[in-house]
Amino acid sequence: MPTIEDQICDGIAEAMEAPRNSINEKSDHRTVEGWDSLRHFQLIAWLEREFDISFDDTEVELCVSVGAIVELVSRKLKRHGQP
């Protein structure tokens, strides 16, 4: 079963149309080619669908790196009783 980090890296690669092997826990909006505002919102929409969660405006602005996204998604899932 893939980890949350793996799922998020897959989603970022898909949204940014970047090679999956170029995305890791240290990747962020400055290091991933193609991470622009439109694709950022596509990523947010994917995260909301994939994990059945929602983000407020402040949280959307915080989703600028794999690490930040993993932390935020994990926190939201724990709040909803998911591992």
Residue pairs with C-beta under 8 A, 6 or more apart in sequence:
2 10
4 70
4 73
4 74
4 77
5 25
5 66
5 70
7 50
8 47
8 66
8 69
8 70
8 73
9 20
9 23
9 24
9 25
9 27
9 66
10 20
11 43
11 46
11 47
11 50
12 18
12 23
12 27
12 32
12 35
12 43
12 66
12 69
13 19
13 20
13 22
13 23
14 46
15 39
15 42
15 43
15 46
16 23
16 32
16 33
16 34
16 35
16 39
16 43
17 34
17 39
18 32
18 33
18 34
22 32
22 33
23 32
23 66
24 66
25 66
25 67
25 70
26 65
26 66
26 67
27 65
27 66
28 35
28 64
28 65
28 66
28 67
28 68
29 35
29 40
29 64
29 65
40 60
40 63
41 60
43 63
44 55
44 60
44 63
47 53
47 55
47 63
47 69
47 73
48 54
48 55
51 73
51 76
51 77
52 80
53 73
53 76
53 77
53 80
55 63
55 72
59 72
62 68
62 72
63 69
63 72
77 83
